[in-house]
Amino acid sequence: MSHEPVIHTHELTKKYGDFVALDSLTISLEQGQILGFIGPNGAGKTTTIKILVGLSRPTSGQAFVAGRNCEKDVREIKRLIGYMPDVFGVYDNMRVREYLDFFGAAFKIPRALRAKRIDECLEITGSAYMSDRYVEALSHGMKQRVALARTLLHDPKVLILDEPANGLDPQARIEMREVLLRLSDMGKTLIVTSHILPELARVCDTVAIVTQGRLRMFGTLDQIMKQMRQRRLMEIVLVRQADVAKAAAMLRDRLYSNDEVKPSEASGEIVFSTGMEDGQIAEMLAGITAAGVAVLQFREVPLDLEDAFLEVTRTQLGGSGERPAATQTSPAPGVEHGAGTGSHKNGRHVTGGIRT
Ligand code: ATP
């Protein structure tokens, strides 16, 4: 596969009046890459997508797809990109094949080729068995597949999928994931937005996190997790709850001043986040046990994409309200660390990387 960027944005900026919806976004994606494009509501994802598909003009900066300028070569761009929005639309009295034929005609696929192309797209998306069903009678998961088949009809190089896993049951999610991976294997470059981060982490190889119009992290999942691991989250479970205060005090003495310690006497646990190395952490543990504190369990809490997302959004929430300077340059991810107000994950409160 080619290593030329298929998608490239340079300092892409969109303003609505004085409001900066997208601020100097620079990213590149190669053929076959799957980008998980994530950010809280209002972060600038749709703004970026609209510019890429030629529906909106940037205030400054440029965006290119396969070397074509998204602002100037709009006709070509529409041929190069397949965009699947998160709404299906209403199509009464239309069977799946008729629906795809309708869009195939709109894409100006010659009639003689259309039936074959529709069959191919139905096959790729695992929806061939639906071809004679009425569109309005399909389940949500079935509609998602047909929508994807529609997006593929004109054989675009790039697919932009808005929340493709939204509302799908676990089995349908697995199947959607397999379809997306198959499309990547076929050489398509994908941008996928989703708020279901564990699902996204399974399918994407690259992640971009945007908040308040700015790119905060960009890189492979490995790069992002490595960056996150610069502050590790450790958990100690003690045999005796009565030892929690003593052990927490010993940890505070030994850890760096900006490391955080969160003891819980009720559960007999202490969670701390630290930038210390393996050897230092092992020494600290030895010190605690030598002081007579019985340790039942000691482990590093694995971090995931959701943690990365929460860390980034927490940092933004904890700021002064003004937009801090972007910290990212491709490909190495950069995260700002700072005091935060906290956010929620799985019903647990997260502050400074520590869930309570
Ligand atoms: P969501 O996850 O909710 O879809 P998003 O990341 O897609 O959010 P955008 O739709 O790109 O966010 O919006 C980014 C910001 O730009 C928001 O604050 C939004 O209110 C603002 N915005 C978007 N379109 C316009 C517009 N036409 N006029 C003024 N402001 C706009």
Residues whose N, C-alpha, C, O or C-beta is under 5 A from the ligand:
A	BS01	ATP	Y16 A21 G39 P40 N41 G42 A43 G44 K45 T46 T47
